[in-house]
Amino acid sequence: MTHKNTSPKSNFGFLKVDVDEKSKLVNEVFDNVAENYDLMNDLLSFGAHRLWKRVAVELSSIREDFKILDLAGGTGDIAKLLASKIGKNGQLILSDYNQKMLKEGRDRLIDLGINNISYAQIDAQFLPFKKDSFDLITIAFGLRNFADKELSLKSIYQCLKPGGSLMVLEFSKPKNEILNELYDLYSFEVMPIIGSIVTNSAESYRYLAESIRMHPDQEELKKMFETSGFSDCSYENLTNGIVAIHRGFKK
């Protein structure tokens, strides 16, 4: 008698894999790209990712006493911006699932003299914090890599204070069809070539392109927020929908 594999599935690019397997595969991708991650972001977005991140932080309405968790914070771009917004009564934790990415971010921020940040290696699906801990949780270009987005959103919701918010900046679906086709061409043909030249890892950037294609579009992600318990959910398109900022609040 044969038994079917009933393990939960997730998308690793265009592949369907077990949720636990996706975590391992994504970890390997970021092991490969950590050292050149910032350079690749600048090259692939022509520097636009820095503007998108600034807009996202400004829309988060941060107060000086906020307790903030930056998930999938990578090399610290968002954390750097957040750190300038909080005062001595605030708290900021930069976290990432990947150890190499977190080390890159920590070393970079320490070199910049930013010392009001704590660091933690965290799986967003199982946040190790008490209920009602944070005023704001941020994710920039990381949600699409989570093994189980629904589980992660519910875990985030539990850790937010009542009235607290989640801000997600993520690649999305361009609203113009011609732009969408050009963006696909760029993602699947150009990104892996640049990835191969700079990081010697074309496969990693092929996965990242596929992960963008498979990520929920603006309305789908908004519904996922709502299903996870968030209220007053909204999104704002940037660069004609190439990226979008989603926000949701805990009641």
C-alpha positions as CSV (number, residue, x, y, z in Angstrom):
1,M,0.0,0.0,0.0
2,T,1.4,3.4,-1.0
3,H,1.0,6.6,1.0
4,K,0.6,10.0,-0.7
5,N,2.8,12.8,0.5
6,T,0.4,15.1,2.4
7,S,3.1,17.6,3.5
8,P,2.0,21.3,3.0
9,K,3.3,22.6,-0.3
10,S,4.7,26.0,-1.3
11,N,6.1,27.6,-4.4
12,F,9.9,27.7,-4.9
13,G,9.8,29.8,-8.0
14,F,7.9,27.7,-10.5
15,L,8.4,24.5,-8.5
16,K,6.0,23.0,-6.0
17,V,8.0,21.8,-2.9
18,D,7.3,20.9,0.7
19,V,7.1,24.0,3.0
20,D,10.2,22.8,5.0
21,E,12.1,22.2,1.8
22,K,11.4,25.7,0.5
23,S,13.0,27.2,3.7
24,K,16.2,25.2,3.0
25,L,16.2,26.1,-0.7
26,V,15.6,29.8,-0.1
27,N,18.4,29.8,2.6
28,E,20.8,28.4,0.0
29,V,19.8,31.1,-2.5
30,F,20.7,33.9,0.0
31,D,23.8,32.2,1.1
32,N,24.9,32.5,-2.6
33,V,24.0,36.2,-3.0
34,A,24.5,37.8,0.5
35,E,27.9,39.2,-0.3
36,N,26.8,41.1,-3.4
37,Y,23.2,41.6,-2.5
38,D,23.3,45.4,-2.2
39,L,25.3,45.8,-5.4
40,M,22.8,43.6,-7.3
41,N,19.8,45.5,-6.0
42,D,21.3,48.8,-7.3
43,L,22.2,47.2,-10.6
44,L,18.9,45.5,-11.2
45,S,16.6,48.3,-10.1
46,F,18.8,51.1,-11.4
47,G,18.9,52.4,-7.8
48,A,15.1,52.7,-7.6
49,H,14.9,50.3,-4.6
50,R,16.3,53.0,-2.4
51,L,13.5,55.4,-3.3
52,W,10.9,52.7,-2.8
53,K,12.2,51.9,0.7
54,R,12.2,55.6,1.7
55,V,8.6,55.9,0.6
56,A,7.6,52.8,2.5
57,V,9.2,54.1,5.7
58,E,7.6,57.5,5.4
59,L,4.2,55.9,4.9
60,S,4.6,53.9,8.1
61,S,3.9,57.0,10.4
62,I,6.6,56.0,12.9
63,R,6.7,57.7,16.3
64,E,9.9,58.0,18.4
65,D,8.7,55.5,21.0
66,F,7.7,52.7,18.6
67,K,8.8,49.1,19.1
68,I,9.6,47.9,15.6
69,L,10.5,44.5,14.1
70,D,12.0,44.4,10.6
71,L,11.5,40.9,9.2
72,A,13.7,39.5,6.4
73,G,15.7,42.7,6.9
74,G,18.7,41.4,5.0
75,T,21.5,43.9,4.7
76,G,19.8,46.5,6.7
77,D,18.5,49.1,4.2
78,I,15.1,49.5,5.9
79,A,16.5,49.2,9.4
80,K,18.9,52.1,8.6
81,L,15.9,54.3,7.7
82,L,13.9,53.1,10.6
83,A,16.7,53.7,13.1
84,S,16.7,57.4,12.3
85,K,13.0,57.6,13.2
86,I,13.0,56.2,16.7
87,G,14.3,57.8,19.9
88,K,15.8,56.5,23.1
89,N,12.5,55.1,24.2
90,G,12.0,53.2,20.9
91,Q,13.2,49.7,20.0
92,L,14.2,48.3,16.7
93,I,15.1,44.6,15.9
94,L,16.6,43.7,12.5
95,S,15.9,40.1,11.8
96,D,16.5,37.6,9.0
97,Y,16.1,33.9,8.5
98,N,19.5,33.7,6.7
99,Q,22.6,34.0,8.9
100,K,24.8,35.4,6.2
101,M,22.4,38.1,5.2
102,L,21.9,39.1,8.9
103,K,25.7,39.2,9.4
104,E,26.0,41.5,6.3
105,G,23.4,43.8,7.7
106,R,24.8,43.9,11.2
107,D,28.3,44.6,10.1
108,R,27.2,47.3,7.7
109,L,25.1,49.1,10.3
110,I,27.8,48.9,12.9
111,D,30.3,50.3,10.4
112,L,27.9,53.2,9.8
113,G,27.9,53.9,13.6
114,I,24.2,53.0,14.0
115,N,23.9,51.5,17.5
116,N,20.2,51.6,18.4
117,I,19.4,48.2,16.7
118,S,19.2,44.7,18.1
119,Y,19.7,41.6,15.9
120,A,18.0,38.2,15.7
121,Q,17.9,35.3,13.4
122,I,14.2,34.6,13.1
123,D,11.7,32.4,11.1
124,A,8.7,34.7,10.5
125,Q,6.4,31.7,10.6
126,F,7.1,31.2,14.3
127,L,7.9,34.6,15.9
128,P,9.5,34.1,19.4
129,F,7.8,37.2,20.9
130,K,4.9,37.7,23.3
131,K,1.5,38.7,22.0
132,D,1.1,42.5,21.5
133,S,4.8,43.3,21.4
134,F,5.3,45.7,18.5
135,D,3.8,48.9,17.1
136,L,5.1,48.2,13.6
137,I,6.4,45.2,11.7
138,T,8.1,45.7,8.3
139,I,9.0,43.4,5.5
140,A,10.8,44.7,2.4
141,F,11.2,42.3,-0.5
142,G,11.0,39.3,1.7
143,L,7.4,38.1,1.9
144,R,7.5,36.2,-1.4
145,N,10.4,34.1,0.0
146,F,8.5,33.0,3.1
147,A,7.7,29.2,3.0
148,D,4.2,29.7,4.4
149,K,2.9,33.3,3.9
150,E,-0.5,32.7,5.6
151,L,1.2,31.2,8.7
152,S,3.7,34.1,8.8
153,L,0.9,36.7,8.5
154,K,-1.0,35.2,11.4
155,S,2.2,35.0,13.5
156,I,2.8,38.7,12.7
157,Y,-0.7,39.6,13.6
158,Q,-0.4,38.0,17.1
159,C,2.8,39.9,17.8
160,L,1.4,43.3,16.9
161,K,-0.1,45.6,19.6
162,P,-3.7,46.6,19.1
163,G,-3.6,49.4,16.7
164,G,-0.2,48.3,15.4
165,S,0.5,47.8,11.7
166,L,2.2,45.6,9.2
167,M,4.0,47.3,6.2
168,V,5.0,45.1,3.3
169,L,7.0,46.4,0.4
170,E,7.2,43.8,-2.3
171,F,7.4,43.3,-6.1
172,S,3.9,43.1,-7.6
173,K,2.1,43.2,-10.9
174,P,2.6,46.2,-13.3
175,K,-0.7,47.7,-14.3
176,N,0.4,48.4,-17.9
177,E,0.4,45.3,-20.1
178,I,3.3,46.4,-22.3
179,L,5.3,47.3,-19.2
180,N,4.4,43.9,-17.8
181,E,5.8,42.1,-20.8
182,L,9.0,44.2,-20.8
183,Y,9.4,43.5,-17.1
184,D,9.0,39.8,-17.6
185,L,11.6,39.9,-20.4
186,Y,14.0,41.8,-18.2
187,S,13.4,39.5,-15.2
188,F,13.8,36.2,-17.0
189,E,16.5,37.1,-19.5
190,V,18.6,39.9,-18.1
191,M,18.5,39.3,-14.3
192,P,20.1,35.8,-14.5
193,I,22.9,37.1,-16.8
194,I,23.8,39.9,-14.4
195,G,23.5,37.5,-11.5
196,S,25.9,35.2,-13.2
197,I,28.4,37.9,-13.9
198,V,28.3,39.6,-10.4
199,T,27.6,36.7,-8.1
200,N,28.4,33.6,-10.2
201,S,24.9,32.4,-9.5
202,A,22.5,32.7,-12.4
203,E,20.2,30.1,-10.8
204,S,19.7,32.2,-7.7
205,Y,18.5,35.2,-9.8
206,R,16.4,32.9,-12.0
207,Y,14.6,31.8,-8.8
208,L,14.2,35.4,-7.6
209,A,12.6,36.3,-11.0
210,E,10.3,33.3,-10.7
211,S,9.4,34.2,-7.2
212,I,8.3,37.6,-8.3
213,R,6.0,36.1,-11.0
214,M,4.4,33.6,-8.5
215,H,3.9,36.2,-5.7
216,P,0.2,37.2,-5.2
217,D,-0.8,40.4,-7.0
218,Q,-2.0,43.5,-5.2
219,E,-5.6,42.4,-4.6
220,E,-4.7,38.9,-3.7
221,L,-2.2,40.0,-1.1
222,K,-4.7,42.5,0.3
223,K,-7.2,39.6,0.7
224,M,-4.5,37.5,2.5
225,F,-4.0,40.3,5.0
226,E,-7.7,40.4,5.6
227,T,-8.0,36.6,6.0
228,S,-5.2,36.8,8.6
229,G,-7.2,39.2,10.7
230,F,-5.9,42.6,9.6
231,S,-8.3,45.5,9.2
232,D,-8.1,48.8,7.2
233,C,-6.0,47.0,4.6
234,S,-4.8,49.0,1.7
235,Y,-2.0,49.1,-0.9
236,E,-0.2,51.8,-2.9
237,N,1.4,51.1,-6.3
238,L,4.9,52.5,-7.0
239,T,6.4,52.7,-10.5
240,N,3.1,51.7,-12.1
241,G,2.8,48.6,-9.9
242,I,6.2,47.0,-10.4
243,V,6.3,47.2,-6.6
244,A,3.5,47.9,-4.1
245,I,3.3,48.9,-0.4
246,H,0.6,46.9,1.5
247,R,-0.5,48.0,5.0
248,G,-2.8,46.3,7.5
249,F,-3.7,47.1,11.1
250,K,-4.5,45.0,14.2
251,K,-7.9,45.9,15.5
